[in-house]
Amino acid sequence: MSFLPASGPARRLALMALAVCVLSVAAAVVAFVEGSFVGIVWVLMAGISSNMAWFYVRRAQQQSQQQSQQQSRHDAQRAGAAG
């Protein structure tokens, strides 16, 4: 089972947020190595983008679960009407 949702806008947004998270962590490391406290801002940005990635993954999972539940209800209604 894949961590990322199926292809679509949620997958793209999750991947972009994950890329921002990785880049901001790298920027924070560089800033702290150089002795700059601007790295704190990069750490905060990494936290926000990480939360955004989780949000989009979770939202896509919930939407796919709702669609599968609606489909199963529809199939059950169709089978009841036919029988």
C-alpha positions as CSV (number, residue, x, y, z in Angstrom):
1,M,0.0,0.0,0.0
2,S,1.4,3.4,-1.0
3,F,1.8,6.3,1.4
4,L,0.6,8.7,-1.2
5,P,-2.9,8.9,-2.6
6,A,-3.8,8.0,-6.1
7,S,-2.9,10.4,-8.9
8,G,-4.8,13.7,-8.7
9,P,-4.6,17.1,-7.2
10,A,-4.2,15.8,-3.6
11,R,-1.2,13.7,-4.6
12,R,0.4,16.7,-6.3
13,L,-0.2,19.0,-3.4
14,A,1.1,16.4,-0.9
15,L,4.3,15.9,-3.0
16,M,4.9,19.7,-3.2
17,A,4.4,20.1,0.5
18,L,6.8,17.2,1.1
19,A,9.4,18.8,-1.2
20,V,9.1,22.1,0.6
21,C,9.5,20.3,3.9
22,V,12.7,18.6,2.8
23,L,14.1,21.8,1.3
24,S,13.3,23.8,4.4
25,V,15.0,21.2,6.6
26,A,18.1,21.4,4.4
27,A,18.0,25.2,4.6
28,A,17.7,25.0,8.4
29,V,20.7,22.8,8.7
30,V,22.8,25.1,6.5
31,A,21.6,28.1,8.5
32,F,22.5,26.5,11.8
33,V,25.9,25.3,10.6
34,E,26.7,28.9,9.5
35,G,25.6,30.1,13.0
36,S,22.5,31.9,11.9
37,F,19.3,31.8,13.9
38,V,17.3,32.3,10.8
39,G,17.2,28.5,10.8
40,I,14.4,28.7,13.3
41,V,12.2,30.1,10.6
42,W,13.1,27.2,8.3
43,V,12.3,24.7,11.1
44,L,8.9,26.3,11.5
45,M,8.3,26.2,7.8
46,A,9.3,22.5,7.7
47,G,6.7,21.8,10.4
48,I,4.0,23.6,8.6
49,S,4.7,21.9,5.3
50,S,4.9,18.5,6.9
51,N,1.5,19.1,8.4
52,M,0.1,20.2,5.0
53,A,1.5,17.0,3.4
54,W,-0.2,14.8,6.1
55,F,-3.4,16.8,5.7
56,Y,-3.6,16.2,1.9
57,V,-2.8,12.5,2.2
58,R,-5.4,12.0,5.0
59,R,-8.0,14.0,3.0
60,A,-7.5,11.9,-0.1
61,Q,-7.8,8.7,1.9
62,Q,-11.0,9.8,3.5
63,Q,-12.5,10.8,0.1
64,S,-11.6,7.4,-1.4
65,Q,-13.2,5.6,1.6
66,Q,-16.3,7.7,1.2
67,Q,-16.5,6.9,-2.5
68,S,-16.1,3.2,-1.9
69,Q,-18.8,3.2,0.8
70,Q,-21.2,5.1,-1.5
71,Q,-20.4,2.6,-4.3
72,S,-21.0,-0.4,-2.0
73,R,-24.3,1.1,-0.9
74,H,-25.3,1.7,-4.5
75,D,-24.4,-1.9,-5.4
76,A,-26.5,-3.2,-2.4
77,Q,-29.5,-1.1,-3.5
78,R,-29.2,-2.4,-7.0
79,A,-28.9,-6.0,-5.9
80,G,-32.0,-5.5,-3.6
81,A,-34.0,-4.1,-6.4
82,A,-33.1,-6.9,-8.8
83,G,-33.9,-9.6,-6.3
